Amino acid sequence: MLGGRAERNEYLLLHAFHRAGYVAPNKYQTDFKRNKKVFDTENDAATAEKDGNSRPLRTRKAQYVGGLVLEPKIGIHFR
């Protein structure tokens, strides 16, 4: 759950569970694979330093590289 409204709902549910005497369920982690990749990259960096290599074996690229930028059209809003 992300965002202010969702966080508020989550805490309201948490307090309702507590008031009723229930144990609140754990959060469901949807990005487990993404976190594992970051952890593996950190481990590769640590082993690369031990082996004497200056860079890790795998590097992550930005996902937004290569976006198309359009030139603005003059006078399009003043018709």
URHU-V310099 format. One record per backbone hydrogen bond with DSSP energy under -1.0 kcal/mol. NH is the residue of the N-H (numbers start at 1). CO is the residue of the C=O. If there is no record, write none. Layout:
# URHU-V310099
NH,CO
NH,CO
This chain:
# URHU-V310099
7,3
8,4
9,5
10,6
11,7
12,8
13,9
14,10
15,11
16,12
17,13
18,14
19,15
20,16
22,17
35,31
36,32
37,33
38,34
39,35
40,36
41,37
42,38
43,39
44,40
45,41
46,42
47,43
48,44
49,45
50,46
51,47
53,48
76,73
